[in-house]
Amino acid sequence: MSSRSFAPAAYPQVRARAIPGAETERARGYAAGYADGTRKAQEEHIAAEAVRQQRIGDAIERQQRQVDQAVAAIRAAIGRLNARQAPVIQDADDALVEAGLELAEAILGREVAEGHVTAADTLRRALAAVADEQVVAVHMSPADVSLLAGANTGDAQIRMTDGFIDARICAALDRARIVLTGTHA
């Protein structure tokens, strides 16, 4: 084959004829396509945001349920712990109150036995709770005033027009025991 059988091809040049208003229509089409794309993108964004917000809401609800369950479990554990420890604490409290009362009784007994509580102290303590005009008689220990054979040193009883006051030390300790423990000695 010879190189003469091939010849370069020449294509005719096609020139577009200017169509009146074509540029304006092209611009309008571009603007319409851009607006349509923007609108669709906005719709997709809104839909995606709604899905995201729903997922966040669901996650928050799940976490709140977990927190509520944890709080309920902690409260139940506290209840069980209190139920186990309350009797122990109450026993310890009762023992401390009883020990305190016994200590007070021992201290008061020693003070009275050693003579640190005078008849005047006993009388003042007994009369502190009443008005003078109500007192009919005061009964004190024979060691303090030889009026009552059964009273201990430091004890007094006051008879009034409408009752009496028991100012014995053992009675005061019994009243304290009743208030603190709810039981008699």
Secondary structure by P-SEA (a helix, b strand, c coil): cccccccbbbbcbbbbccccaaaaaaaaaaaaaaaaaaaaaaaaaaaaaaaaaaaaaaaaaaaaaaaaaaaaaaaaaaaaaaaaaaaaaaaaaaaaaaaaaaaaaaaaaaaaaaccccaaaaaaaaaccccccccccccccccccccccccccccbbbbcccccccccaaaaaaaaaaaaccccc
